[in-house]
C-alpha cells in the first residue's frame, strides 16, 4: 500500500509540474518578446546618440580649424 501511495504522489507531482511548466511557458515567451523589443529600441537610441556625438565632434573640429587651431603633432 505504501508503494502505491508513492507512485500516486509521484504521478500527481509530475502532472502538476508539467501543467505549470506548460502554462508558464507562454508567459515567458511573451516576456522574452518584450525584452527583445526593448533591446531593439535601446539599440536604435544608442545608435542615434552615437551619430549625434559624431556630428558634434565633426562640427567642433570644423570650428577649431576655422579659428586657426592646428592639430597636435604626434610624439611618435
C-alpha positions as CSV (number, residue, x, y, z in Angstrom):
1,X,0.0,0.0,0.0
2,X,2.9,2.4,0.8
3,X,4.4,1.8,-2.7
4,X,1.0,2.7,-4.3
5,X,0.9,6.0,-2.4
6,X,4.5,6.8,-3.6
7,X,3.5,6.1,-7.2
8,X,0.3,8.2,-7.0
9,X,2.2,11.1,-5.3
10,X,4.9,10.9,-8.0
11,X,2.4,10.9,-10.8
12,X,0.5,13.8,-9.3
13,X,3.6,15.9,-8.8
14,X,4.7,15.1,-12.3
15,X,1.4,16.1,-13.9
16,X,1.1,19.3,-11.9
17,X,4.7,20.2,-12.7
18,X,4.2,19.6,-16.4
19,X,1.0,21.7,-16.4
20,X,2.7,24.5,-14.6
21,X,5.6,24.4,-17.0
22,X,3.3,24.4,-20.0
23,X,1.2,27.3,-18.7
24,X,4.2,29.3,-17.6
25,X,6.0,28.8,-21.0
26,X,3.5,31.2,-22.7
27,X,4.3,33.9,-20.1
28,X,8.0,33.5,-20.5
29,X,7.7,33.6,-24.3
30,X,5.8,36.9,-24.0
31,X,8.3,38.3,-21.6
32,X,11.2,37.3,-23.9
33,X,9.5,39.1,-26.9
34,X,9.0,42.2,-24.8
35,X,12.7,42.2,-23.7
36,X,13.7,41.8,-27.3
37,X,11.6,44.8,-28.4
38,X,13.1,46.9,-25.6
39,X,16.6,45.9,-26.6
40,X,16.0,46.8,-30.2
41,X,14.6,50.2,-29.2
42,X,17.5,50.9,-26.9
43,X,20.0,49.9,-29.7
44,X,18.3,52.4,-32.1
45,X,18.5,55.1,-29.5
46,X,22.2,54.4,-28.8
47,X,23.0,54.4,-32.5
48,X,21.2,57.8,-32.8
49,X,23.1,59.2,-29.9
50,X,26.4,58.0,-31.4
51,X,25.6,59.6,-34.7
52,X,24.8,62.9,-32.8
53,X,28.1,62.7,-30.9
54,X,30.0,62.1,-34.2
55,X,28.2,65.0,-35.8
56,X,29.0,67.3,-32.9
57,X,32.7,66.2,-32.9
58,X,32.9,67.0,-36.6
59,X,31.3,70.4,-36.0
60,X,33.7,71.2,-33.2
61,X,36.6,70.2,-35.4
62,X,35.4,72.5,-38.2
63,X,35.1,75.4,-35.8
64,X,38.5,74.8,-34.4
65,X,40.0,74.7,-37.8
66,X,38.2,77.9,-38.8
67,X,39.5,79.6,-35.7
68,X,43.0,78.6,-36.6
69,X,43.8,75.8,-34.2
70,X,46.4,73.4,-35.6
71,X,46.2,69.7,-34.9
72,X,48.7,68.4,-32.4
73,X,51.8,66.7,-33.7
74,X,52.4,63.2,-32.5
75,X,55.3,62.5,-30.3
76,X,56.0,59.1,-32.0
